[in-house]
Amino acid sequence: MDPPSYGRGANGEVWQFEENIYDLVKLCQKVLSKDPLFFLINSYTTGISSKVLENILNLCIDKKHGGRVYGGEIGLQMKEGKLVLPCGIYGRWEK
């Protein structure tokens, strides 16, 4: 899933990744199959660590289903040299 950093609902509700991602993952966990294979979140929200996503997945998904949790950065390899342009983060739970 690729939730937005910020948004507004039809009735003026405010969505902010930092404040609402935990609740969103909790809701998603309720609709997973009885034996899910994976759950993936990526985000381009600045100021959030991949460790945050790992912690949320550990609390919401891994606690119920077991498995493994990974996290890291998403980046673009520069054409010249070995530099990577950081673009976002991801968190992944898998069975």
Stockholm file with secondary structure:
# STOCKHOLM 1.0

chainA/1-95         MDPPSYGRGANGEVWQFEENIYDLVKLCQKVLSKDPLFFLINSYTTGISSKVLENILNLCIDKKHGGRVYGGEIGLQMKEGKLVLPCGIYGRWEK
#=GR chainA/1-95 SS CCCCSEEECTTSCEEEHHHHHHHHHHHHHHTSCSSCCEEEEEECCTTCCHHHHHHHHIIIIIHHHCCEEEEEEEEEECSSSSCEEEEEEEEEEEC
#=GC SS_cons        CCCCSEEECTTSCEEEHHHHHHHHHHHHHHTSCSSCCEEEEEECCTTCCHHHHHHHHIIIIIHHHCCEEEEEEEEEECSSSSCEEEEEEEEEEEC
//
